[in-house]
């Protein structure tokens, strides 16, 4: 098991996207990480995420082990400080604490950029992701029943949020 001191966090750049996309596709295959059924190309991914707070976490051999990014929740200016969290860890790297390190760094970055509320929609069956977010200060706001379908089956999601203690207070 790698130690957390042997990893690095860097900005997510277009050059990383093939690896980011592969990790996202691993999540899609679990059918518990997202309701999406395919990963977008770089252009669509890039326009769907905020330009800041895009991170990768790398192992000592510089392999991208995970990524995190924020998406706007609305185009309305009154929600400019609210963003949705995405965090994905390579299946071979899960359970090592990388998700927590990455999510904590994403929180710090989001606050630096004026985000006062982070939210996450997590499929009910994804207990590990729910626990990770709770460890990082998110709280369950509610259960959204039959929010969306995945391969013809209705799925429930938890809505979690984290309110900044330093932005928008």
C-alpha positions, 0 to 999 in steps of 0.5 A: 500500500502506498503512503499518502506522502508519495502522491501529488495533486496537480491541476487537471489539464487536457493532456490528462484527459485520456486517463481521466476518461478511463477512470470515469469509465471505470466508475460508469461500469460499476453502475453505482458511481453515475447515471451516465452510460458513457464518458464525454470527449474532452470538449464536452467535459471541459465545457461542463466543468468549472475552469478552476478546481480541476485536480488529479492525484498522481502516484510516484510513477506519475500515473493519474490515480484519480481526479476531481472537478466541479460543475455549476449547478445553475447558470443563474448568477445567484447560484454562482457560489454553488457547485457539484462535486465529482471525485473518481479514483482508479479501481486499483487505487481505491481504499488507500485514502486518496479520495479523502486527500483529493476531496479535501484539496478540492474543498480548499480550491473551491473556497479559494475561488469563492464557492460557498456550497458544494453538493454531491448527488450520490447513488444510494448504493455507493456507500463508500462515496457517501462515507467519504463525503461525510468524513469531509464535512458533507451532510445528507440533505435527503434521499431523492427517490427515482431521480433517474434511470440507468439501463431502464431501472429507477435509481435513488440518490442521496443529496449531500452538501457542504457549506463553507465556514469561510466563504459566504459567511 
